[in-house]
Amino acid sequence: MTAIVTYALADGIATVTLNRPEVLNALTAEMRRGLRDALARAKDEARVIVLTGAGRAFSSGQDLADRADAATDLETSLTEEYHPLIEAIAEHPLPVIAAVNGPAAGAAANIALACDLVIAAESAYFLQAFARIGLIPDAGGTYWLPHAMGLAKALGAALLAERIPARQAADWGMIWEAVPDADFPATVARRARQLADGPPLAQALMKRVIRSSFDHTLPVQLQHEAAAQGEAGRAPDFREGVAAFLEKRPPRFGGA
Ligand code: LHQ
């Protein structure tokens, strides 16, 4: 049987692939567990995680035909299964790239937005499909959307439930970049390499501190920033980064 979530590790890059292409990688409980397991495994052995979809889609969101899920109350399904997944991405010490190869709909669009760097192929699109089936954006949608693109666009995306093409998503600041389909695999590989070679402690700290800024006033945020910078400054990667600069060579980060 083919795994419905695959995991491949190469040179510090953990690639996690949603793998039910015949239903556009619609998410089942087993896939959500597989995703959480993959994220946990990568923690100990990778330097960056790439999350992507097999076939022509990233993911169509919740599997609407899954009978087990249909029997579960939505609030329970969200709090017990989706939320731990969203938090595992947002709180993961490693940078997580969403490589959005095709449509990202429903909960999957918002799982992508939970990632740290979203790179989409130009033919991909984001669809807050929820209103079409009488629901509201979930899996963090009501949080990420206004933060990522502002209130006006967030409300429009939720109420109208129209496709947001990758290029538009990038123009709105919702994702990092949209790239021509032909360049997509190479761009993802290049960005993954770049992050895998980056300073792990500083990356983990910047993820945490930047994400927490939503909850803080400026004085509080400045304190968190200074504390994290103090920690980064005491670590070997800072010494290595400065030495590499002075010696005019690329840094070798990852010092314990
Ligand atoms: C699917 C799905 C799918 C099953 C395509 N399920 N089969 C909800 C409830 C519970 C708890 C937590 O939260 C949530 C959150 C959510 O995620 S709700 C939103 C769920 N997603 C959607 O509403 C999107 C549904 N899909 C679509 O609207 C379309 O498939 C899109 C626009 C993504 C792509 O359209 P097309 O490119 O035209 O592909 P298609 O519709 O022909 O799909 C291909 C196949 O995949 C098809 O099966 P078939 O046997 O006819 O070839 C679809 O039935 C199947 N599929 N999405 N979510």
Residues whose N, C-alpha, C, O or C-beta is under 5 A from the ligand:
A	BS01	LHQ	E22 V23 L24 A26 S60 G61 Q62 D63 L64 A65 L74 S77 P103 A105 G106 A107 A108 A129 D138
